[in-house]
Amino acid sequence: MKYMVARLLTDLEELKYRVYTTDTLQLIAKSQNGGQYLSKRYAEMIDDKPKDTRTGEEIVADVIVRCGLVVE
């Protein structure tokens, strides 16, 4: 168990370093005249969770349906 926690912390440190490094390189490219850079951050590219674009009412309706609740 201790190994898993240590490995997780090591991986998290590496990820933070990668995000910091890529953000810094992106800022350097932006500051150069006509520098080209990716418009999306590295942190956004590795985040593979789809964004929920539903309204609050749509989310509530979905929860009600999935739970089998009856609203009167």
Protein Blocks (a to p, Z undefined) as FASTA:
>chain_A
ZZmmmmmmmmmmmmmmmmmmmmmmmmmmmmpghiacdfbdfklmmmmcdcdfbdfklmmm
mmmmmnopacZZ
